[in-house]
């Protein structure tokens, strides 16, 4: 898919079932390799995502968009869904949450 030069790519949980370091590395490599293309990344893993890797974030709940915007804007929302997911992931991984 990377070599075919499709104008739009949909990556649905590309790192599913991988250990965390491998999943994070694969996601980073895929985002680098798809730079300049329209790419939809569907993921529950947020590590490695920020304003430099994604243009827009859509947070879905029960199939509906509940948050939409820039990564940093959504992460800064007190009580926001993305922020809550990021905080839980950081706690699980033992990392601090960097906001702003």
C-alpha positions in Angstrom: 0.0 0.0 0.0 2.9 2.4 0.6 4.4 1.7 -2.7 1.2 1.9 -4.7 0.9 5.7 -4.0 -2.8 5.7 -3.3 -4.1 9.2 -2.9 -6.0 8.2 0.3 -5.0 5.6 2.9 -7.1 4.1 5.7 -5.0 2.5 8.4 -7.3 0.7 10.8 -5.5 -0.3 14.0 -2.2 -1.0 12.1 -0.3 -1.8 15.3 -3.0 -4.0 17.0 -1.6 -7.0 18.9 2.0 -5.6 19.0 3.9 -4.9 22.1 3.9 -1.2 23.0 7.4 -0.2 21.8 6.9 -2.0 18.5 3.4 -0.5 18.1 4.7 3.0 18.7 7.6 2.6 16.3 5.3 1.1 13.6 2.8 4.0 14.0 5.6 6.6 13.8 7.1 4.9 10.7 3.7 4.7 9.0 2.9 8.4 9.7 6.3 9.4 8.3 5.9 7.2 5.2 2.4 8.6 4.5 3.3 12.3 5.0 1.8 14.4 2.3 -1.0 11.9 1.6 -4.5 11.9 2.9 -4.4 9.3 5.6 -7.1 8.2 8.1 -5.5 6.5 11.1 -8.0 4.6 13.2 -6.4 3.8 16.6 -6.9 3.4 20.3 -3.2 4.0 20.9 -2.4 7.7 21.2 1.4 7.6 21.9 3.3 9.4 19.3 0.4 11.5 18.0 0.6 15.3 18.3 0.2 18.4 16.1 3.2 17.5 14.0 1.9 14.0 13.2 -1.8 14.6 12.7 -3.7 17.5 11.2 -7.1 16.8 12.8 -8.5 14.5 15.4 -12.0 13.1 15.5 -13.0 11.3 18.7 -15.9 8.9 18.2 -18.3 7.5 20.8 -21.0 5.0 19.7 -20.3 6.0 16.1 -20.8 9.7 16.6 -18.1 12.4 16.5 -18.0 13.9 20.1 -14.8 15.9 19.6 -13.1 17.3 16.6 -10.1 19.6 16.2 -6.3 20.0 16.6 -4.5 17.5 18.8 -3.3 20.2 21.2 -6.6 22.0 21.4 -8.5 18.8 22.3 -5.8 17.6 24.7 -6.1 21.0 26.6 -9.8 20.6 27.2 -10.5 20.0 30.9 -12.8 16.9 31.0 -12.4 16.3 27.3 -12.6 12.8 25.9 -9.2 12.9 24.1 -7.6 14.2 27.3 -9.2 11.5 29.4 -8.0 8.8 27.0 -4.5 10.3 26.9 -4.3 10.5 30.7 -5.4 6.9 31.1 -2.9 5.7 28.5 -0.1 7.7 30.1 -0.9 6.3 33.6 -1.0 2.8 32.2 2.4 3.4 30.5 3.8 5.2 33.5 4.4 8.4 31.6 3.5 12.0 32.5 0.9 13.8 30.4 2.3 16.8 28.6 -0.3 19.4 27.9 0.2 22.6 25.9 
